[in-house]
Amino acid sequence: MMRKIICANFILIFICLISYGQSLSDTEKELISLIDKNYAETVALLEETVNINSGTFNMEGVREVGKVFEREFAKIGFQTEWITLPDSLRRAGHFVASRQGTKGKKLFFIGHLDTVFEKDMPFYPFTMVDENTAKGQGVNDMKGGNVMIFATLKALHELGLLEDRTITVYFNGDEENAGHPSYVSRADFIERAKNHDYALGYETAQGFNIATVARRGASTWTLKTSGKQVHSSGVFKPNAGYGAIYEAARILNSFREELEGEQYLTFNPGQIIGGSDIQYDVITGEGETLGKTNIVAREALVTGDLRFLGEEQKEAAREKMREIVSRNLNQTIAEIKFQDGIPSMIPTDGNYRLVEKLSEVSEMMGFGKVEPGDPGSRGGGDISYVGEYLDCIDGIGASGTGAHSPSETINMKEYPDLIKRSTVFVYRLLNEGV
């Protein structure tokens, strides 16, 4: 039986080599072999980074993961630096590795060092569940993607294929909760990206054969309403009016009735408090209210988010929401304020062309066609900040399940093939026009 299994494995390897040989260059086949040769080291690096807690607010942990990549990228000829942020932002900063050249396309790789798992949460280390699956904090979002970027560039370096090429690897330290204002925390990131031709984001893959050409943007809103505090026996009457809570309810229901169903647009009230007196801490998200059942509410506050695709959709939605807010019930006042968050990544022709190039590589390697994902299926990400300046694709990182949860996993069966495909894809992009 064992002899049959070994024989079958050799046949499978032989078939794969024939398939590669029919479509890939000798250099590309050598790159694939290097990914296999280096794979044990790749998994060890993944385990090392996953086992360092790097929740966004664990600044020491974020920097420690950055130091691991500083060590590794220095070995393959990259200049490394740490981008500090003002203390007021309370964020660790960002890791950058770069090299400059004069040939080929200039590539900008995007990852992030932080996770949603803070230091005071239960720790889940890197663990092999079975031969096809591993679990651990941030293993697919997005430490698996970070390591993919390094493994890709390491193989190219070992064949001397990065010489005289311009590459920047940018791992933000606060993707999961960006420091505000974002025009400060993302200023260096945006300026560096502008000097490149393509941006490649290695966020979690939605599927082996799906790449992201667009991401919805996200902003927040705060609704405040006020009413006349009187005995509840007079509610609805001209002198008493409806109170702050009824006004807030009217507005929220009108949002749903008049804006629900528009493609790519969502708006969610995440918190609501109301009563005679309310207090709300915008930093912690904690609120307190004081009221009685026989008093018409004097104050109410609602916080929520707004997700959109494109500035035009965002502004149109905001204008409609303002108009709804202005239709006050008797004896009430309402105001709504918006705060920009992450911009949207628009599905441009250039983004679709990048997917076509990735798909060509994928098909040549026998992995099948890569399709662009639904533009409305992903929320905001760091790549969205640079989408207006250069062609971009995202979601070409590690595959897995349960991101942001204790059961987060990475598909270890697909992982080496994703790295191989990434390496050939990047090799071809670097040599466009050479």
N, C-alpha and C positions, 0 to 999 in steps of 0.2 A: 504493500500500500504506500509506504514512504517513497519507494522508487517511482511510483506513478505520480505522486505529488511533485517530486523534484523534477521529473520529466515535464510535467505540465507547466511548471514555473519557467523552465528553460524555454519552452515553446512560446509562452507569453512574452518573455523578454525578447526573444528572437523576432516575434511579430512586431513588437513595439519598435525595435531597432530598424526593421525593414520600413515601417511606416515613417519613422523619423528620416530615414535615409532617402526616401523618395521626395521629401519636401524641404528638409533643413540643410543648411550649409555645414561643412565640416566644423567650423567654429561654433555654430549653434549646438551641434551634437556634443562637442567637447564641453560646452557650458553646462549642458544637461548632466553630463557625467560628473562634473565638479559639484553640482548640487547634491548628487547622491553621495559623493565622497565626503562632503562637508556636513552631511545631514545630522550626524550624531552631535557635532558641535553646535549646529543650529538649534536643536532641541534643548541642549544644555543651556544655551543662552536664553531661550524662551523660559525655561524653568527658573533660571536665576532672576530674571526680571519680574516674573509673576510672583515670586516669593518675597519681593520687596513691596511692602504696602506703600502705595503712592496715591492715596486719596487726594483729591484736589487741595484740601486744607492741611494735609500732612506735608508741609513744604520740605522738610528734611528728607522724607521718603521720595518725593518727586525728584529732588536734586540727586539722591543716591542712584535712582534709575538712570538719570542723565549721565552720571559718572561712569556707569557701566557702558553706555554707548560711546562716551568719550574715549574710553579705553579701547573699545573695539574698532571704532572708525579711525582712530589714530594709526592702528595697525595696517590699514589699507590705504594710507596716504592722504587722508582728509585732514584739513585744518578744522579744529573744533573750537567752539566758544559758547559761553553761557550768557544769554540775554537777560539782564536784570530788569525788574519792574519797580516802580515807586512803591515804597512801603505802604502807602495808603491803599493800594490795591489788594494787599494781603494774599499775594500769589507768589509761587516759587520762581517763576521765570521760564525761559525756553532754551532748549538745546538746539544748536545749529552745527552741522558738519558740511563743509563745502570744498570744492576744488574748482579752479578756473582753467579755461582752455579757449581755443579759437575754432575748433571744428565741431560740426554736427549741431543738432538741436540742443538747446539748453533746458535741462529738466529740473523741476522743483517737486521734491517728494514731501508728502505731508503725513505726519503721524501725531500722536500725543502720548505723553508720559503718564498722565494722571488717569485715575479711575474714579468710579463713584463710591468705592469702598473706603470709608474713612478709618482712621487708626482705632477708633473706639468701637468699631463694628467687629463681629466675629470674623476671624481670619480663616480663609480657605486657600491652602497652598496648592501648588501644581501637583496634580495626582493623575496617574494613568488609570482610567476607569476600565478600559479594555484596550485591545490592540488598535482600535480605530478611534478612540475618544479619550481626551484628557479634560480635566476640569481645573478651575482655579480663578482667583480674582483677576478680572481684566484679561483673561487668556485670549478672548477673541476681540474684545473692545478695550484697547486695541494693541495689546502687547504682541499678539500674534502677527499683526500687520507691521509693527515696527521691526520685528525680527525678520520678516519677509523682505523688507527694504534692504536691511543689512546683508542678508544672505544673497540677494540678487547682486548687489554692488560688490560684494566680496568675490563672487565667482568671476565677474567681469574684470575686477582688479587683477586676479590671479592669472588671467590671460593677457594682461596689459592693455585691455580694451577701454580703460578710462583715461588713458593718456591724452592730454590736450582737449579734454572735454569739460564743459561747464555743468556742474551738478550741485544743487543745494538740497540738503536733507534738513527739514525743519520739524522738530518735535515740540509742540506747544505743551506747556505745563499746566494748563487750566482749561482744556477743551470742555470738560464736563460741567464746568461752572466758571465761565470766563470772567476775568477781572473787569470791573466797570470803572470808568467808561471804556468801551471796547475800542474806541479810536486811540486809546493809549495802549491797552494790552495787545492790540493787533497791529500797531503802527509799523514796527520793524518787519513783521511777517508780510504785510502787504507790500511794502517798499521793495523787499527782496524778490518777491514773486514777480513783480512787474518786469524784472530783467531776464525773464525766462520765456521759453516758447510753450512748454506744456507743464501743467500741474497734475500730478498723479497722487490721488488719495487712497491710502490703504486701510480705510475703515472697514469694518466687518462686511464680508460679502453676503448679499441677500441670497445668493445661489451661485453655484460654480459657473454657470453660464449666463449670469446677469451682471451688467456693469451700470453704475449710476451716472446719468448724464445731467441730472438736475436734483436740487434739494430745496425744499420749501424753507422760506425764511420764518423767523419767529420774533414777535415783539410782545410786550406786556401792556396791559391797561388797568387803570384803577378808576372805579366808579364810586362817587360819593353822592349820597342823597340826604336830604334833610326835610323834615316836616314840622308841623306844629304840635307840641306836646300838650295834650289835653286828655280828659277822661275818655275812656274807650266808648262810652255810651253815645258819644257824639260823632264817632267815626263815619265818614262819607258825607256828613252834613256840610253845608257851605262854610260855616265858621271853623270847623275842625279839619276838614279835608281828609286826606287818605293816609298821611304819615309816610315816614321814610322807607319802611319795609315794603309797603304796597308799591311805592314808586320804583324801588329797586326791582321788585318782581315784574312790574309792567315792562320795564326796560329790558330785562333779561328775556322775557317771553317774546317781546317784539324782535330782539336780535334773532332768536330762533326762527320765528315765523317769516321774517323778511330777508334773512341772509342764508338760512340753511339750504344746502343743495348746490351752491355754487362750486364748480369744480376747483379743486386744490385749496379752497378756503375753509378753515375751521376756526372756531372761537370758543374758548372754554372758560367758564367761571370756576375758578379753583377754590376760592374762599369767599365766605360771606358772613358778616356779623352785623347785628343791628339791635337797637334798643333805645333807652333814654340817653345813655352815655356809652361811648365806645372808646377803646384805646387799641392801637395797632402798631406793632413794631415791624417796620419794613425790612429790617435786617434779619430777624429771626423768623418772621412770618407768624408770630404769635399775636393773638388778639384777646381782648377782654370786653365784656359787655355787661351793662347793668340795665335792667328793665323789669316791668311788671305786666301781667296779662291785662290789667285794666287801664293801661296807659298807652296812648297812641305813640308809636316810636318816633323819636326826634332825629335819630341818626342811623345811617346804614352805610356799609362799605363793602365793595366787592372787588376782588382782584382776579385777573384772568390772563389768558394768552390769546394771541391772534397769529395764525399760521397762514402763509400765502406763497404764491409763486409770482414774483415780479413786483416791482415798486408800484406799478399801475394798479394792480389788484389790491395791494396793501392800502394805498391812499384812497381808493374808491370805497373799500370796506370801512375805513376810519370815518370818511365823510358821512356814510350812511348811518353809522353808529352814533355820530354826533347829532345827526338830525333826529334820530329816534330819542335820544336823551333829552332833546329840547322840548318834547311834547309833554310837558309836566302835568301831572295830575293836580287837582285843586289843592292849594296850600302846600305845595312841595317845590323844592329846588333840586336840580341834579347837575353834576358836571362829570366829565370823563377826561382822563389824561392818558396819553400813550407814551411809551418809552421804547425806542428802537432796541432791538437785540441783534440777532444774527440775520444778515441779508439772505436773500434767496440766490441759489445758483440756477441760472436760466439754461434751458436745454438748447444750446446753440448748435449750428451746423458743424462747427469745429469739434464740439464734444462728441457728436454722433460719428464724425470721421475717426476719432480716436477709438471708439468702440469697434468700428469696422476694421481698424488695424489690429486691435487685440483679437477680434474674431478670426481674422485671417491666420494669425499665429496659432490660435486655439484649434482651428480646423486642421491645419497642417500637422499639428502634434497629435491629432486623433482624439481631441477632447470635445469636439463639437462646436457649434456656432455660439457666439456670445451675443446676447440681445441687450439693447438698452432697457433699463428698468422703467417702471411707471414714474413719471416726474413727480407725482404726488405721494409716492410711497415712503419717502424719507424726509425726516425733519432737518433742521439746520445743522451744519457742521463747519469746521474751520475752512474748508475749501470754498465755502460760500463767500468768504471775505475777498477772495481773489478771482472769482468766476468772471467778473466783468473785464478782466485784464488779459486773460490768456485762455487757451483751450484747456479743458479739464475733464477728467473722469475720476470717479470715486467708487468705493465699494469693491475694490479689487484685492482686498486683504484676506485675512483668514476667514474660513467659514466655521460656523458653530451655532449654538443655541443658547438661550437664556441670558443674553447680555444684560448687565445691571442687576443680576439676581445671584443668590448663593449657588444656583445650579448652572452657572455659566460654563459652557464647554467649548472645545475646539475640535473640529473634525480632523484627526491626525491621518486619516486615510487620504483625504484630499490635499492636505497641507503641502507635501513635497511636490505634487503636481502643480499646485498654485504657484509655488516658488519657481519651478521650471518655466512655466508659461510666462510669469512675470519677467524672468531673466531674458528670455528670447525677445519678448516684447520691448523691453528697455534697450536691449542691444540694437534692435532695428531702429528705434526712435533716435538713439544717439548717433546713428550713422546716416540719417536722412540728409541728403544733399552733399554727402562726402564723396 
